[in-house]
Amino acid sequence: MNKPLGLILTILGIAMLVWTGFTYTKKEKIVDAGPIQISADKEKNVNWPPYVGGIVLIAGVVILVGSKKK
């Protein structure tokens, strides 16, 4: 059970180091007055610091190494 978890954390940590965030677009209603509706696309950002990816990567490697000893 630990080996797949370690592998997933390792891959996730590498991905988090390469991509430090992502952007998505969300429609938001600006005016909703009866039959008149006005909406706009708003860009939202989700970012994380690079050290979080490093911590996840190290945790995955530690779990992988620990699971091979047993």
Helices and strands as residue ranges (DSSP letters): H 2-18, E 21-33, E 36-47, H 50-69
